[in-house]
Amino acid sequence: MIIRYALSSPPTAVGANPSSRRIPSAAVASICHGGVAHRDIHPRRHQHSSSDSRAPSPLTPQDIAALDRWISAEKRLVLQDTLHPEHLADLYVTLPTRDGTREPLPGYAPPREGDVLGYGHHLAFFHPRNPEKFLRWDGTDVDFSPPKPFTRRMWAGGRMEWKSPLHIGDRAEAVSTIASVQRKGFGAGETGAPMVFVKQKIEYRKQGGGEACIEEERSHVYLAMAGNRREPKEVKGLPRPDFMFEYLPTPTTLFRFSALTFNGHYIHLDKDYARKSEGYPERLVHGPLTALMLLDTTALQVPGRRGFKTFEYRAVNPIAVNRVVSINGAQEDKDTIRVWAEVEEPESGRQVVGMVGKITLDGA
């Protein structure tokens, strides 16, 4: 199945029907549920009640069969976008590395048409524009999401590889497919709640071009249970940082990044939902925003290095809003920079690692 969206298109002419660019509801149901018509996709307002924290019922044979159908169905999504400098200017004013409130960092320049697109800045483009009616109950898109009861989504990590540059002003295309699906906690004797790990592969290329300019993998984990508090995972063996950048992600930061990326996930916008439905103390900072801050800080704080070849990252612990985040980096060897994000835990005062990553330099 191929669904094409054209994003950042010119404004709709007066009298035109804006719904003509939307995908039909049947197509939305098909890509979400493996080609099987499924009408129960209308969003419902999240209910903040004590029932949110109750353990789910065991998976039924019907649940397993629906998941198997979804896994076996072809899923391919083609998104087109124009890398407008005006949209990048909105991203720049959202990022504390580029918002102009501090001394200009080395390598900073305002977005200009024809310049090379910054590392990770493609994350501000190529997003589905599904009608709100067809979003999932938590405000997330249905694209590449497994069927019920796997409705709780978390960003687990990813990988990016730069092969050739995209330029500001380019008309470009992103082709998304499923690279792999893994199930954990389904078999007899397996501990933990059932989880579905979905790895999405995305290739970005200039429109009409052949070879991909950027190849990306995104990993999400889907759970069939409500959230609850857990102890932070400890990360050992981190080196002494060679550079550091601190910033405070506020509700405004999260709102702006959600708007830039067309992300309606309540976990970033609704405090009551984050606390009562997901078990977190506050709204969470977007995984892509933290990954982008790791890339942008390294690119601007450490000038004169070779270009980036790859970036691999993994979300370790959630990062909540209104807590100072420290972006750190250290040269591991001549071709590798280790990066990580830390946040202070208010209850204990200790530093908790939210994300770890590794950047390899071009020519490695």
C-alpha positions as CSV (number, residue, x, y, z in Angstrom):
1,M,0.0,0.0,0.0
2,I,1.3,3.4,-0.9
3,I,-0.1,6.6,0.5
4,R,1.3,9.9,-0.7
5,Y,1.0,13.2,1.2
6,A,2.3,16.5,-0.1
7,L,3.3,18.7,2.8
8,S,4.2,22.4,3.0
9,S,2.2,22.9,-0.2
10,P,1.1,26.4,-1.3
11,P,-2.0,27.8,0.5
12,T,-5.3,26.4,-0.8
13,A,-6.9,28.7,-3.3
14,V,-10.1,30.5,-2.2
15,G,-13.0,28.2,-2.8
16,A,-10.9,25.0,-3.0
17,N,-11.8,22.1,-0.8
18,P,-9.0,21.6,1.7
19,S,-10.2,18.1,2.4
20,S,-9.2,17.1,-1.1
21,R,-5.6,16.6,0.2
22,R,-6.6,14.3,3.0
23,I,-6.4,10.6,2.8
24,P,-9.8,8.8,3.0
25,S,-10.8,7.2,6.2
26,A,-10.7,3.7,4.7
27,A,-7.0,4.2,3.8
28,V,-6.3,5.3,7.3
29,A,-8.0,2.2,8.8
30,S,-6.2,0.0,6.2
31,I,-2.6,1.2,7.0
32,C,-3.3,1.0,10.7
33,H,-4.9,-2.4,10.7
34,G,-3.2,-4.3,8.0
35,G,-5.7,-3.7,5.3
36,V,-8.7,-4.9,7.5
37,A,-11.5,-2.4,7.8
38,H,-11.6,-1.3,11.4
39,R,-13.8,1.6,12.3
40,D,-13.0,2.0,16.0
41,I,-10.3,4.6,15.4
42,H,-12.3,7.7,16.4
43,P,-10.4,9.5,19.1
44,R,-11.9,9.6,22.6
45,R,-10.9,12.1,25.2
46,H,-8.6,10.5,27.7
47,Q,-10.3,9.7,30.9
48,H,-8.3,10.6,34.0
49,S,-9.7,8.0,36.4
50,S,-8.3,5.4,38.7
51,S,-9.1,2.8,36.0
52,D,-6.1,4.1,34.0
53,S,-3.6,2.4,36.3
54,R,-5.3,-1.0,36.4
55,A,-3.6,-3.9,34.7
56,P,-4.9,-4.9,31.3
57,S,-6.7,-8.1,30.6
58,P,-4.5,-10.9,29.1
59,L,-4.1,-10.8,25.3
60,T,-6.9,-12.7,23.5
61,P,-6.5,-14.9,20.5
62,Q,-8.2,-12.1,18.5
63,D,-5.6,-9.6,19.7
64,I,-2.8,-11.9,18.5
65,A,-4.5,-12.5,15.2
66,A,-5.0,-8.8,14.6
67,L,-1.3,-8.1,15.4
68,D,-0.2,-10.9,13.0
69,R,-2.3,-9.5,10.2
70,W,-0.9,-6.0,10.8
71,I,2.7,-7.3,10.8
72,S,2.2,-9.3,7.6
73,A,0.6,-6.4,5.7
74,E,2.7,-4.1,3.5
75,K,3.1,-0.6,4.9
76,R,4.7,2.1,2.9
77,L,4.3,5.9,3.3
78,V,5.6,8.5,0.9
79,L,5.7,12.1,2.2
80,Q,6.7,15.1,0.1
81,D,7.9,18.4,1.6
82,T,9.7,21.6,0.7
83,L,12.6,22.6,3.1
84,H,11.4,26.2,3.5
85,P,13.8,28.5,5.2
86,E,10.8,30.1,7.0
87,H,9.9,26.8,8.7
88,L,13.5,26.3,9.6
89,A,13.5,29.8,11.1
90,D,10.7,28.7,13.4
91,L,12.8,25.6,14.4
92,Y,15.8,27.9,15.1
93,V,13.8,30.2,17.4
94,T,12.6,27.1,19.2
95,L,16.0,25.6,19.8
96,P,18.0,27.2,22.6
97,T,21.2,26.6,20.6
98,R,19.9,28.9,17.9
99,D,17.3,31.3,19.3
100,G,19.7,34.2,19.6
101,T,19.4,34.7,23.3
102,R,23.0,33.7,24.0
103,E,26.2,34.7,22.4
104,P,26.2,33.2,18.9
105,L,27.8,29.8,19.0
106,P,30.5,29.0,16.5
107,G,29.1,27.9,13.2
108,Y,25.7,29.5,13.7
109,A,24.0,31.2,10.8
110,P,20.4,32.0,10.1
111,P,18.7,29.7,7.6
112,R,19.3,30.7,4.0
113,E,18.0,29.1,0.8
114,G,20.7,27.0,-0.8
115,D,22.6,26.3,2.4
116,V,23.2,22.7,3.5
117,L,20.4,21.5,5.9
118,G,21.7,21.1,9.4
119,Y,22.2,17.7,11.0
120,G,18.8,16.4,12.3
121,H,16.9,19.4,11.0
122,H,14.9,17.2,8.6
123,L,13.0,16.1,11.7
124,A,11.0,19.4,11.4
125,F,9.6,18.2,8.1
126,F,7.9,15.2,6.5
127,H,5.0,14.7,8.9
128,P,1.6,13.1,8.1
129,R,-1.4,15.4,8.1
130,N,-4.1,13.1,9.3
131,P,-7.5,14.6,10.3
132,E,-7.9,14.8,14.0
133,K,-10.8,12.4,13.7
134,F,-8.4,9.6,12.7
135,L,-5.7,10.1,15.3
136,R,-5.4,7.5,18.0
137,W,-6.9,8.2,21.5
138,D,-3.7,9.7,22.8
139,G,-3.3,12.1,19.9
140,T,-0.7,10.1,18.0
141,D,-0.9,9.2,14.3
142,V,-2.1,5.8,13.2
143,D,0.7,5.4,10.6
144,F,2.8,2.4,11.5
145,S,1.1,1.9,14.9
146,P,0.0,-1.7,15.7
147,P,-3.7,-2.4,16.5
148,K,-5.3,-2.5,19.9
149,P,-4.5,-3.2,22.7
150,F,-1.0,-1.8,21.9
151,T,-2.0,1.8,22.4
152,R,0.8,3.2,24.6
153,R,3.7,4.5,22.5
154,M,7.2,5.4,23.5
155,W,10.1,6.6,21.4
156,A,13.0,4.2,22.0
157,G,15.8,5.4,19.8
158,G,17.1,5.5,16.3
159,R,19.9,5.9,13.8
160,M,20.7,8.5,11.1
161,E,23.2,8.2,8.3
162,W,24.1,11.2,6.0
163,K,25.2,10.1,2.5
164,S,24.8,13.4,0.6
165,P,23.5,16.8,1.6
166,L,20.0,18.2,1.3
167,H,19.8,21.9,0.9
168,I,17.4,24.5,2.3
169,G,14.8,25.2,-0.4
170,D,15.0,21.7,-1.9
171,R,11.8,19.9,-2.8
172,A,12.3,16.5,-1.2
173,E,10.6,13.1,-0.5
174,A,10.7,10.7,2.5
175,V,9.8,7.1,1.9
176,S,8.9,5.2,5.1
177,T,8.6,1.4,5.5
178,I,8.8,-1.1,8.4
179,A,12.2,-2.5,8.8
180,S,11.3,-5.0,11.6
181,V,8.7,-5.8,14.2
182,Q,9.7,-7.7,17.4
183,R,7.5,-9.0,20.1
184,K,8.5,-9.4,23.7
185,G,6.6,-10.9,26.7
186,F,4.3,-13.0,24.6
187,G,5.7,-16.4,25.1
188,A,5.3,-18.8,28.1
189,G,7.9,-18.1,30.7
190,E,8.7,-14.6,29.4
191,T,8.6,-11.9,32.1
192,G,7.2,-8.5,31.8
193,A,4.2,-7.0,30.0
194,P,3.8,-7.8,26.3
195,M,5.5,-5.2,24.1
196,V,5.8,-4.6,20.4
197,F,9.0,-3.0,19.0
198,V,8.5,-1.3,15.6
199,K,11.5,-0.2,13.7
200,Q,10.7,2.2,10.9
201,K,13.1,2.9,8.0
202,I,13.0,6.3,6.2
203,E,14.9,7.3,3.1
204,Y,15.1,11.0,2.3
205,R,16.0,12.1,-1.2
206,K,15.6,15.1,-3.4
207,Q,12.5,14.9,-5.5
208,G,13.4,13.3,-8.8
209,G,16.7,12.1,-7.4
210,G,17.8,8.6,-7.1
211,E,20.0,7.8,-4.2
212,A,19.0,8.6,-0.7
213,C,20.6,11.7,0.9
214,I,19.7,10.6,4.5
215,E,18.8,7.2,5.8
216,E,17.1,7.0,9.2
217,E,15.7,4.4,11.5
218,R,13.2,5.1,14.2
219,S,12.3,2.7,17.0
220,H,9.1,2.8,18.9
221,V,7.8,0.5,21.6
222,Y,4.1,-0.1,22.1
223,L,2.6,-1.5,25.3
224,A,-0.8,-2.9,26.1
225,M,-0.9,-1.4,29.6
226,A,-1.2,1.9,31.5
227,G,1.9,3.6,32.8
228,N,3.3,3.5,36.3
229,R,6.3,5.0,38.1
230,R,9.6,3.1,37.9
231,E,13.1,3.7,39.2
232,P,15.4,5.4,36.7
233,K,17.8,3.2,34.8
234,E,21.5,3.7,35.7
235,V,24.0,4.4,33.0
236,K,27.6,3.6,33.8
237,G,30.9,4.3,32.1
238,L,30.2,7.7,30.7
239,P,33.4,9.8,30.2
240,R,34.2,13.2,31.5
241,P,32.5,15.7,29.1
242,D,34.7,17.8,26.8
243,F,31.8,20.2,26.2
244,M,28.4,20.9,27.8
245,F,25.3,23.0,27.0
246,E,22.4,23.5,29.5
247,Y,18.9,24.5,28.7
248,L,15.4,24.5,30.3
249,P,12.7,22.9,28.2
250,T,9.4,24.6,29.2
251,P,5.8,24.0,28.3
252,T,6.3,26.6,25.6
253,T,9.3,24.7,24.2
254,L,7.2,21.5,24.0
255,F,4.2,23.3,22.5
256,R,6.3,24.9,19.8
257,F,8.2,21.7,18.9
258,S,4.9,19.8,18.8
259,A,3.5,22.4,16.4
260,L,6.6,22.4,14.3
261,T,6.5,18.6,13.9
262,F,2.6,18.3,13.8
263,N,2.7,16.1,16.9
264,G,-0.5,15.9,18.9
265,H,0.7,13.3,21.5
266,Y,-0.9,14.3,24.8
267,I,2.3,13.2,26.7
268,H,3.9,16.4,25.6
269,L,0.9,18.7,26.0
270,D,-1.4,17.6,28.8
271,K,-0.1,17.4,32.4
272,D,-3.1,15.4,33.7
273,Y,-2.7,12.9,30.9
274,A,1.0,12.4,31.6
275,R,0.4,11.9,35.3
276,K,-2.8,9.9,35.4
277,S,-2.7,7.9,32.2
278,E,1.0,7.4,31.7
279,G,2.4,7.5,35.3
280,Y,4.9,10.3,34.8
281,P,5.2,13.3,37.1
282,E,5.0,15.8,34.3
283,R,4.8,16.2,30.5
284,L,7.7,14.7,28.7
285,V,10.3,16.3,26.4
286,H,10.0,14.8,22.9
287,G,12.6,12.1,22.1
288,P,13.3,13.7,18.7
289,L,13.9,17.1,20.4
290,T,16.5,15.6,22.7
291,A,18.2,13.8,19.8
292,L,18.2,17.0,17.8
293,M,19.8,18.9,20.8
294,L,22.6,16.3,21.0
295,L,23.3,16.8,17.3
296,D,22.9,20.6,17.2
297,T,25.1,21.1,20.3
298,T,27.9,19.0,19.0
299,A,27.7,20.6,15.5
300,L,27.9,24.2,17.0
301,Q,30.0,23.7,20.1
302,V,32.8,21.8,18.4
303,P,33.6,23.7,15.2
304,G,36.2,22.7,12.7
305,R,35.5,18.9,12.9
306,R,34.8,16.7,9.9
307,G,31.1,16.3,9.0
308,F,28.9,13.8,10.6
309,K,28.5,10.4,9.1
310,T,26.2,8.5,11.5
311,F,24.3,9.2,14.7
312,E,22.9,6.4,16.9
313,Y,21.0,7.1,20.0
314,R,18.9,5.4,22.6
315,A,16.3,6.8,25.1
316,V,17.2,5.5,28.6
317,N,15.0,7.5,30.9
318,P,12.2,10.0,30.4
319,I,13.0,13.7,30.6
320,A,10.3,15.8,32.1
321,V,9.5,19.5,31.4
322,N,10.7,22.3,33.5
323,R,13.9,20.6,34.5
324,V,17.4,21.8,33.4
325,V,18.8,19.4,30.8
326,S,22.6,19.1,30.3
327,I,23.8,18.2,26.8
328,N,27.2,16.6,27.1
329,G,29.8,15.3,24.6
330,A,33.2,13.7,24.7
331,Q,35.7,12.7,22.1
332,E,35.9,8.9,22.3
333,D,38.5,8.5,19.6
334,K,39.6,10.4,16.5
335,D,36.4,9.3,14.6
336,T,33.8,9.1,17.4
337,I,32.0,11.5,19.8
338,R,29.9,10.2,22.6
339,V,27.0,12.3,23.5
340,W,24.4,12.1,26.3
341,A,21.6,14.2,28.0
342,E,21.3,14.4,31.7
343,V,18.6,15.9,34.0
344,E,18.6,16.4,37.7
345,E,16.0,14.4,39.6
346,P,14.2,16.8,42.0
347,E,13.4,14.1,44.6
348,S,17.0,12.9,45.1
349,G,19.0,15.7,43.4
350,R,21.0,13.1,41.5
351,Q,21.7,13.3,37.8
352,V,19.7,10.9,35.6
353,V,20.8,10.1,32.0
354,G,17.9,10.5,29.6
355,M,19.5,9.7,26.3
356,V,22.8,8.4,25.1
357,G,24.3,8.5,21.6
358,K,27.3,8.2,19.4
359,I,28.3,10.3,16.5
360,T,30.8,9.0,13.9
361,L,32.6,11.6,11.8
362,D,32.8,11.5,8.0
363,G,35.8,9.6,6.7
364,A,35.8,7.2,9.7
